[in-house]
Amino acid sequence: MPADPSVSIFDPVHVGVDEFGHPVRVPLIYRNLLIGGEPGGGKSTLLNLIVAHAALSLDCRLCLLDGKQVELGQWKSCADVFVGPDIMHALATLRRMQIVMDNRYAYLEVAGRRKTQRDDVFSPILVAIDEIAYFSATVGDKKTREDFAGLLRDLVARGRAVGIIVVAATQRPSSDIIPTSLRDLFAWRCAFRCTTNVSSDIVLGHGWADRGWSSNTISPTNPGVGLLIAEGGIPQLIKAAYLDDAACARIAIHAARMRADRKERAA
């Protein structure tokens, strides 16, 4: 992965290779991505690749939510906001993001435009959530979980045009974990190995298993392999690039230094 100031969140993210060994790059600006699959299948691998690209992109801000703290914890030094296992902090953060989103739309209205662009005065924001089920179905009471889902739905529905990118990972995004009204707003999906065709369809969308696209066919001995729906709208078999803990730590340190240097120059 390149590690220099030329990296931009407006550039496609290198996520791995296809079944022919060709690089797979996915543009995320103006998009949202839902990642699903069984434990150990590759969800966190893909999520960390995306966060690494965003961390190295000095034109992108990071908002990270991680109920386990350790999957995205190495990127804390690069993040503007890091939310651990605290539902109230998560709710407060999403409400702040909602205000930011509304302010950006007010700016676009005055500017006579419908979406942000590379040279705008404000930077895109990556909202990365590891194991969304922790916040939407596990911690807190029914009201706080519903509030979380409602706020996140608004960000996914309206945030794209103002540079707010939501990438969320979970094991099985069924309706009891992620409301259907929220899940269906994620246009781009990636399903790593799932135990059933039904689970695969929950990630990719209804009917793909019947058409021959099911992540249930992925071998459990081949982690990091998944079906990606992005540009083109047809599932594509990919092998996600792998960043181990040491690589993530090195990239995070480098990215944090670049961001600190930029702040010093701007001061």
C-alpha positions in Angstrom: 0.0 0.0 0.0 1.4 3.4 -0.9 2.3 5.5 2.1 2.7 9.1 1.0 0.7 12.3 1.0 -0.6 11.6 -2.6 -3.1 9.1 -1.2 -6.6 10.5 -1.3 -10.0 9.2 -0.2 -11.1 10.2 -3.6 -8.8 7.5 -5.0 -10.1 3.9 -5.2 -9.1 1.7 -2.3 -7.0 -1.4 -3.0 -8.9 -4.3 -1.4 -7.2 -7.3 -2.9 -7.2 -9.4 -6.1 -9.9 -11.2 -8.1 -9.8 -14.9 -9.0 -7.5 -14.1 -11.9 -5.0 -12.3 -9.8 -5.9 -8.9 -11.0 -6.0 -6.0 -8.5 -9.4 -5.0 -7.2 -9.8 -1.3 -6.3 -13.0 0.1 -5.0 -13.9 3.8 -5.0 -15.7 4.6 -1.7 -16.3 8.3 -2.0 -20.1 8.9 -2.4 -20.6 5.2 -1.4 -21.4 3.1 1.7 -20.4 -0.5 2.2 -21.8 -3.4 4.4 -19.4 -6.2 5.2 -20.7 -9.5 6.6 -19.6 -13.1 7.2 -18.8 -15.7 9.9 -16.1 -15.0 12.5 -12.6 -15.3 11.0 -13.9 -15.0 7.5 -12.2 -11.7 6.6 -14.6 -8.9 7.7 -12.0 -7.2 9.9 -9.3 -7.7 7.2 -11.3 -5.7 4.7 -12.4 -3.1 7.2 -8.8 -2.5 8.3 -7.7 -2.1 4.7 -10.3 0.6 4.2 -9.3 2.4 7.4 -5.6 2.2 6.5 -6.3 3.9 3.2 -8.4 6.6 4.9 -5.8 7.1 7.6 -3.1 7.7 4.9 -5.4 10.1 3.1 -4.8 13.5 4.6 -8.0 14.7 2.9 -10.1 12.4 5.1 -11.2 12.4 8.7 -11.8 9.3 10.7 -14.7 8.4 13.0 -14.2 4.9 14.4 -16.7 2.8 16.4 -15.5 -0.5 17.8 -17.3 -2.3 20.6 -14.4 -4.6 21.1 -11.9 -1.8 21.0 -9.1 -3.9 19.6 -10.1 -4.4 15.9 -9.8 -0.7 15.1 -7.9 0.3 18.2 -4.6 0.6 16.5 -6.0 3.5 14.4 -7.0 5.5 17.5 -4.0 7.9 17.1 -5.2 8.8 13.5 -8.9 9.2 14.4 -10.8 12.4 15.1 -13.2 10.3 17.2 -12.8 6.8 18.6 -15.8 5.1 20.3 -15.3 2.0 22.3 -17.9 -0.1 24.1 -20.0 2.9 25.2 -23.5 3.2 23.6 -24.0 6.8 25.0 -20.7 7.9 23.4 -21.8 6.2 20.2 -25.1 8.1 20.2 -23.5 11.4 21.0 -21.0 10.9 18.2 -23.7 10.0 15.6 -25.7 13.1 16.7 -22.7 15.3 16.1 -22.2 13.6 12.7 -25.8 14.4 11.9 -25.2 18.1 12.7 -22.1 18.1 10.6 -24.1 16.6 7.7 -26.9 19.2 8.0 -24.3 22.0 8.1 -22.6 20.6 4.9 -26.0 20.5 3.1 -26.6 24.1 4.1 -23.2 25.0 2.5 -24.0 23.1 -0.7 -27.3 24.8 -1.0 -25.7 28.2 -0.8 -23.0 27.1 -3.3 -25.6 25.8 -5.7 -24.3 22.3 -5.8 -25.6 18.8 -5.0 -22.5 17.1 -3.7 -19.1 17.8 -2.3 -16.0 17.8 -4.4 -12.2 17.2 -3.9 -11.3 20.9 -3.4 -14.1 21.8 -0.9 -13.3 23.5 2.4 -14.4 20.4 4.4 -12.9 16.9 4.2 -14.8 13.7 3.7 -15.3 11.6 6.8 -15.1 7.8 7.0 -17.4 6.4 9.7 -16.1 2.8 10.2 -18.1 0.5 12.5 -16.8 -2.9 13.6 -19.4 -5.4 14.7 -22.4 -3.1 14.4 -24.5 -5.6 16.3 -22.9 -4.6 19.5 -24.5 -1.1 19.3 -27.7 -2.1 17.4 -28.7 -5.3 19.2 -26.6 -6.0 22.3 -25.7 -3.1 24.6 -28.1 -0.6 26.2 -31.9 -0.8 26.2 -34.4 -1.0 23.4 -34.7 2.8 23.0 -30.9 3.4 22.8 -30.5 0.6 20.3 -33.3 2.0 18.2 -31.9 5.5 18.5 -28.5 4.2 17.3 -30.1 2.5 14.3 -32.2 5.5 13.4 -29.2 7.9 13.6 -27.0 5.6 11.5 -29.8 5.2 9.0 -29.9 8.9 8.5 -26.1 9.1 7.9 -26.2 6.2 5.4 -29.2 7.7 3.6 -28.1 11.3 3.4 -24.4 11.4 4.1 -22.9 10.3 0.8 -23.4 13.6 -1.1 -21.6 15.5 1.6 -18.6 13.2 1.9 -19.7 11.0 4.8 -18.8 7.4 4.0 -20.2 4.6 6.2 -18.5 1.2 6.3 -20.1 -1.3 8.7 -19.1 -4.9 9.5 -21.1 -7.5 11.3 -21.5 -11.3 11.3 -25.0 -11.6 10.0 -27.0 -8.4 9.3 -30.4 -9.9 9.8 -33.4 -7.7 10.7 -33.0 -8.3 14.4 -29.4 -7.0 14.1 -29.8 -4.3 11.5 -33.3 -3.1 10.6 -34.1 -3.8 7.0 -34.7 -0.2 6.3 -31.1 0.5 7.2 -29.5 -2.6 5.6 -31.1 -1.9 2.3 -29.5 1.5 2.0 -26.0 0.0 1.7 -25.6 -0.2 -2.1 -22.2 -2.0 -1.9 -21.9 -5.3 -0.1 -19.2 -7.8 0.7 -20.0 -11.3 2.0 -17.2 -13.4 3.3 -17.9 -17.0 4.1 -21.4 -17.6 5.5 -22.8 -20.9 6.9 -26.0 -20.8 4.8 -27.3 -19.5 1.5 -29.8 -17.4 3.5 -27.1 -15.7 5.5 -25.2 -15.0 2.3 -28.3 -13.4 0.8 -28.9 -11.3 3.9 -25.5 -9.7 3.2 -25.5 -9.5 -0.6 -29.2 -9.1 -1.1 -32.2 -11.4 -1.8 -31.9 -13.8 -4.7 -28.2 -13.9 -5.3 -27.8 -17.5 -4.0 -30.5 -18.7 -6.4 -28.5 -17.1 -9.2 -25.4 -19.0 -8.2 -23.7 -16.4 -6.0 -23.4 -17.7 -2.4 -20.6 -17.1 0.1 -21.6 -20.5 1.6 -19.6 -22.1 -1.2 -16.4 -20.5 0.1 -14.1 -22.9 1.9 -13.7 -22.4 5.6 -10.0 -23.0 5.1 -9.7 -20.0 2.8 -10.2 -16.9 5.0 -10.2 -13.6 3.2 -12.2 -14.8 0.2 -15.5 -13.0 -0.3 -18.1 -11.9 -2.8 -18.0 -8.2 -3.5 -20.8 -6.2 -5.0 -19.5 -2.8 -6.0 -19.2 -1.2 -9.5 -21.2 -3.2 -12.0 -23.6 -4.5 -9.4 -22.6 -8.1 -10.0 -20.9 -10.2 -7.3 -17.1 -10.6 -7.8 -15.0 -13.2 -6.1 -12.1 -11.5 -4.3 -9.2 -12.4 -2.0 -8.8 -9.5 0.4 -5.2 -8.2 1.0 -4.0 -8.9 4.5 -2.5 -6.5 6.9 -1.2 -8.2 10.1 -1.1 -6.3 13.4 2.5 -5.2 12.9 1.7 -3.7 9.4 -1.4 -1.9 10.8 0.7 -0.5 13.6 3.4 0.8 11.2 0.9 2.4 8.9 -1.0 3.9 11.8 2.2 5.5 13.3 3.1 6.8 9.9 -0.3 8.2 9.2 -0.5 9.8 12.7 2.8 11.5 12.1 1.7 12.9 8.7 -1.5 14.2 10.2 0.4 15.8 13.1 2.9 17.4 10.7 0.0 18.8 8.6 -1.5 20.4 11.8 1.8 22.0 12.7 2.2 23.5 9.2 -1.4 24.8 9.3 -0.9 26.4 12.8 
